[in-house]
Amino acid sequence: MAKFVHEIMNPELFSVEPRAPRQDTLEFLMLLGISGCPVIDEAGKMVGVVTIRDLIAEDGGNEVIRRISEPVLTIDLNATVEEAGKKLSEYHAHRLVVTDDKGRAVGLVSAVDLVAALVGSPVVHPKGFPHTDTSGAVAWSDAAALEPENSEEVPNAPGVLVLIYSDKGRVDLPVWVEVAANLRARVDSLVSIPQADTPSLAYILARDHGHLHFRVAAIEDEALRTQTATRMRAELRRRTHL
């Protein structure tokens, strides 16, 4: 189970400027499948949160700044899930803007994200977001349990697959990274065929059965697939030696 806010936040933070048009902002929120977003000025200062309810209200001007109804509630990216949950409960809020050690907005965590984390379910962010990683070149799927029914959403395309160990009360850890010629076929094989030709993978599948989730990134370019897998393996080694 995820333990810290940075594990479950949506790092693809959507925000608008104070003078953004009401209708344009409303359309963006609907397209992304989210109920609200922070309002951040040109200096990077967070001035409030605007929601769909604010934008469809009869009263208010055409600019977002005139429709803000919520203050910005923030949480440090290294705070625990429990700390974030207590803050949401204290302020009866639906979302927290996640900030780094310099006070910069780096993501968003919602009440739904926190509930999923607390019960040990994979956190799923709105599909309207591209889910790009820090490189900006690769889009990852949300984490899903390594079960046969979850392969249906996996693309029939080459890419990179990551297995993640997730259990209540423990930090989620990547345990396996590989390049796959066809991601869907590979996920199907992992849940149905013994991996006898790869003893280390077979051991992980047997030892951690019931606690494994997976994420995939469809990548057509061979060089980018290799670079991405190399980067993820480095992250795996770093995380397992913390």
N, C-alpha and C positions, 0 to 999 in steps of 0.2 A: 504494500500500500504506500502511496506517496506520502511523504512526511513533511516536505517543505513547499512553500508557495511557488518557488521557481520551477518545481516539477510539474505543476498542474496549470500554471497561468497560460493564457493565450499570449504569446510574444508578439503576435501581429496586431499591435495596438492601433485601432482606428480612432482618430480624433478629428475634430473640426476646429476652425478658427472662430473667434467670437462673432465675426461679421458674416459668417457663412449663411447663405439663404436657407430659410426654413424648409422649403419644398425639396431642395437638393439634398439636404441632410436627411430628411425623412425617407427619401427614395434610397439613399445609401444604406441606412439602417435596415430597411426592409429587404434590400438585396442581399446584405450580409447575414441576415437572420439574427440580428441582435436587437435588444430593446432600448439601448442607450449607449452613450459614449462620452468621454471627457471632452471638455472644451479647453483648448490650449492656445495661448496667444503667441505672437511672433517671437517673444523673448523666451518662450518655452515654459511660461508660468501657467499652471493649471488654475482655471478660474471657476470651474463648476462642471456639472454633469447635465446633459440634456437627454431626455427620454422621448420615446414615441408619444407617450401621453402628453408631454409638454408641447410637442410639435403639432399635434392634431387639435389642441385646445383652441377654442374660438378666440379667447383673449390672448394678446401678445402681438409683437411686431413681426416683421418679415425676417429679421436677423436673429440668429441663434442666441446671442447675448441677452436678448429681451425675453427669452423663454426658459432660461435656466431655473430649475426648481430645487436642485440638490447641490449641496457642497461636495467638494472632492474629498473622498475618504481614501487614504493611501495605506499601503502595507509594504514593508520591506520584503524584497524578493527572497531573503534568507529567513524570514519568519516561518514559524511552523503552521501547518494547516489548522491546528487547534486555535492558535492565536488569531488567525484570520477569521475563523468561524465565530470566535467570541466578539470580535470587532463588528462583524456584520450583525450579530444578534444585539449588541449594545446599541447600535444606531438604527436598527430595523431597516438595514439597507439591502440591496440586491447585488451590489458589485463593489470591488475595491480596485483602485488603480495601483499597480505594482511599481515600486520605485527602486532604483539602485542606491549605492552608497553615496552618490552625489545628488540624490533627490530627483533624478531624471525619471520620467515615466518610461517604463520598459515593457509593460504588459498589463493585462487585465485578468482578474479572477472573479468569477461569479459565484452566487450561492449554489447553483447547480454543480459547478466544478468542485466546490467544497464538499457537498453531500456525496458526490461520486467518490471522492478521495477518502472520506471518512468510512464509507462502507466497503472500500476495497474494489470498486468498479473502475474500469478505464475511464479517464476523462476525455470527453469528446467535444471538440470545439465546433462552432458553426461551419458548415460546409462551404459557405460563401467565401471564407478565407482560403488563400492558396496554401497555407501551412508551409511556407518556405523556411529553410534553416538559416543559420547565421551567415552562410555564404551568399544567400540570396539567389542561388542557382538551382537549388533542389527543393522540391515540395514533398513533404512526408505525409503519410496517412496518420490518422489518430491511432492510438494503441487499441488493439482488439485481442480478446482471449484467443489462444491458439486452439481453436475448435473448428471442426469441419464446416459448420454453417457460416463461419466468418470469411471463408475464402471467396464467396460469391462477389464481394465488393472489391477484391484484389484485381488489379488490371492484368490483362494478358499482354505483358510487356516485359522487356528486360529491366533490371534495376538492382537495388540493394535492399536486403532484408536484415532486420535487427530483431533478435529475441531479447525480451526483457523479463527479468524475474520480479514479480510483484506480490507482496504479501502484507497483510495487516500488521502495522507497527514497525515496518522496515522501509528503508529508502528503496525506491525502484532502482534496479541495476541492470545495465545491458550485460548479457552473458554470451552472445553469439552474433557475429556479423559475417555476411557473405554476399557475394555477387551472384545473381540468379539470371539465367537466360530467359526464364518466364516466371514471373513472380507468383501468379496464381497456381501454376503447376507445382511450383516449389512448396508453397504453403500446403497444398493438397497432399504432397508426398510426406511432409513433416508430420501430418496428423494421421497418416494411414500406413506408411511404410517404415519398417525398422531401418535405422540409419547405420547398419552394421559396418559399412565401408568407412565410416567416420566415427571411430570409438568415442572421441571427446564429445561430439554432438549427441551420440546415442546416450552417453552418460547424463548429459544435461537434460535430455528429454525424459529419461527414466527417473532421474532424481527429483526434478522440479515439475513433474506432471501436475497440472492443476493450478500452477502458479505462473505459467508462462503466457506472456502477451507478445504480440509482434507489431512492428511498424514497417512499412515499405515505402520506397521512393522509386517511381518509374523513371528510368533514365535511359534514353536512346543512345546517347553518345558514350562510346566505350571508354574513352579517356576519363570522362567525368564520372562514370561508374567506378572506375578504379580509384580515382582521387577521393571520391566520397567514402568508399569502403575503407580506404587507408585512414581517413580522418576519423571515421567511426570506430575503427579498431584502436586507434590511439586514445579515443575517449573511453573505450571499454577498459583499456589497461590503466588509465588514470583513475577511473571510478573504482575499480576493484582493488586499487592499492591505497585508497584514501585511509 
